[in-house]
Amino acid sequence: MKAEVGMNPLGQTFLALLAAASLVCATTAVLAQTAGEMLHACQTLQGGMRIKGDTAFLPSGTEAQQCWGFMSAVQEYSVLADQAGTRLLSACPAADTKTTQIVDVFVKYANAHPEKRDTPAAAVAYDAMADAFPCP
């Protein structure tokens, strides 16, 4: 599924370059984002996203886009396996699993486990994926 933000490709490229430059120029230490922070971002995404065919139209704003990018990476990582064929994420989603489903899995899991909201988002995403898509 592709995502669109409502601007032309040149504008999207410029926005991506601007975001990257901002990250490079930041002078404060960057901490891992917590599951609670990611949950908020993903709920923002869910509240403003609309789907048309195979295209997800994302709401403007960096929170929603941050959730989409993070969950897209989780989705990509979920199919990686070691040389023995063991999935690195201990999750086995179907090949046709959509990013929107990964977002839903994370939000559902994070809401069901409020005690994990101060945990790094990556660790909670790992647990959510393993719970929702167990390997045989």
C-alpha positions in Angstrom: 0.0 0.0 0.0 1.4 3.4 -0.9 0.9 6.4 1.2 0.2 9.9 0.0 0.2 13.1 2.0 -1.6 15.3 -0.4 1.4 17.0 -2.1 3.2 16.4 -5.3 6.4 14.2 -5.4 8.7 17.2 -5.6 7.1 18.6 -2.5 7.3 15.3 -0.7 11.0 15.0 -1.6 11.6 18.5 -0.3 9.8 17.8 2.9 11.8 14.6 3.4 15.1 16.5 2.8 14.0 19.2 5.2 13.2 16.6 7.9 16.5 14.9 7.3 18.4 18.2 7.6 16.6 19.0 10.8 17.6 15.7 12.3 21.2 16.2 11.3 21.3 19.7 12.7 19.7 18.9 16.0 21.9 19.6 18.9 20.0 17.8 21.7 20.4 14.1 22.5 17.8 11.9 20.8 16.2 9.3 23.0 14.3 6.3 21.9 10.6 7.1 21.5 8.4 5.5 24.0 5.4 3.2 23.1 3.1 5.9 24.7 4.5 8.6 22.4 4.2 6.2 19.3 0.7 5.2 20.4 -0.4 8.9 20.4 1.2 9.4 16.9 -0.5 6.3 15.6 -3.9 7.3 17.0 -3.4 10.7 15.3 -2.7 8.7 12.1 -5.8 6.5 12.5 -8.0 9.5 13.2 -7.1 11.4 10.0 -6.1 8.7 7.5 -8.4 7.7 4.7 -8.1 4.7 2.4 -9.0 4.7 -1.3 -8.2 1.4 -3.1 -4.6 0.5 -2.3 -3.6 4.1 -1.3 -3.6 5.4 2.2 -4.0 9.2 2.4 -2.1 10.4 5.5 -3.1 13.4 7.4 -0.7 16.3 7.4 1.5 16.7 10.4 4.7 14.9 11.5 3.1 12.7 14.2 1.0 10.8 11.7 3.8 10.5 9.2 6.2 9.4 12.0 3.9 6.5 12.9 3.5 5.5 9.2 7.2 5.5 8.7 7.9 3.6 11.9 5.3 0.9 11.2 6.4 0.6 7.6 9.9 -0.2 8.9 8.4 -2.8 11.4 6.5 -4.3 8.4 9.7 -4.5 6.3 11.7 -6.0 9.2 9.0 -8.6 10.0 9.8 -10.6 6.9 13.6 -10.9 7.6 15.0 -14.2 8.7 18.3 -15.6 9.6 20.1 -18.3 7.6 18.1 -21.0 9.3 14.9 -19.4 8.2 13.9 -18.1 11.7 12.1 -14.8 11.5 14.1 -12.1 13.3 11.0 -10.4 14.7 9.5 -13.8 15.9 6.4 -12.8 13.9 5.1 -14.3 10.8 2.6 -11.9 9.1 1.2 -12.9 5.8 3.0 -11.5 2.7 0.0 -9.3 1.9 -0.3 -7.7 5.4 -0.8 -4.0 5.0 0.9 -1.2 6.9 -2.5 -0.2 8.2 -2.9 -3.6 9.8 0.5 -3.2 11.5 -0.6 0.2 12.8 -3.8 -1.4 14.1 -1.9 -4.3 15.8 0.4 -1.8 17.6 -2.4 0.4 18.7 -4.5 -2.5 20.0 -1.5 -4.0 21.8 -0.3 -0.7 23.4 -3.8 0.1 24.6 -4.1 -3.4 26.1 -0.8 -3.0 27.9 -0.6 0.4 29.4 2.2 -0.7 31.7 4.5 -0.8 28.7 3.9 2.7 27.5 7.2 3.9 29.0 9.0 1.1 27.2 10.8 1.9 23.8 8.3 1.8 21.0 10.5 -0.7 19.1 10.3 -3.3 21.9 6.5 -2.9 22.2 6.1 -3.2 18.4 8.2 -6.4 18.6 5.9 -7.9 21.3 2.7 -6.7 19.4 3.9 -8.4 16.2 4.8 -11.7 17.9 1.5 -11.7 19.7 -0.6 -10.9 16.6 1.3 -13.0 14.0 2.7 -16.0 15.8 5.0 -18.2 13.8 4.0 -21.9 13.3 
